[in-house]
Amino acid sequence: MEPIAVSGGKATIELGADGVIHLAWKPGIVLEAADAHAAMAAVNEVAGVQEYPMLIHVESTEAVTRQARAVFSIRCAASRTALLGSSPVDRVLANFFLGVHLPPCPTRFFTSRDEAMDWLLPGSKA
């Protein structure tokens, strides 16, 4: 499937041939509650009635509002979630979320795409 724009235009989403939902936020954005709701609706739409592991690209996200963080605590079609970042700021944002909110599925932060994919798809050579 080709990536599709999430309502609001701040992200794209696709269900990859690898069986992983890829949610990619645009760099430099501030995530608001409406963005989080749109992304979760897109995840559920792409997944249909199944659950899939999800890789969320959070590289260079400027900020995530408290309201958006609360939305990300609501269960969606993700069976497990890897947050992929590249900077210390990305790590701080992810760790803050993970420390304050209880994710609805197993969730970890990674700076290596390969490590994230290995965690999302145990036993495969992603």
Secondary structure as UniProt FT lines:
FT   STRAND          4..5
FT   TURN            7..8
FT   STRAND          11..15
FT   TURN            17..18
FT   STRAND          21..25
FT   TURN            27..28
FT   STRAND          30..31
FT   HELIX           33..47
FT   TURN            48..49
FT   STRAND          52..57
FT   TURN            59..60
FT   STRAND          63..64
FT   HELIX           66..71
FT   TURN            72..73
FT   STRAND          78..84
FT   HELIX           88..100
FT   STRAND          107..110
FT   HELIX           113..120
FT   TURN            122..123
//
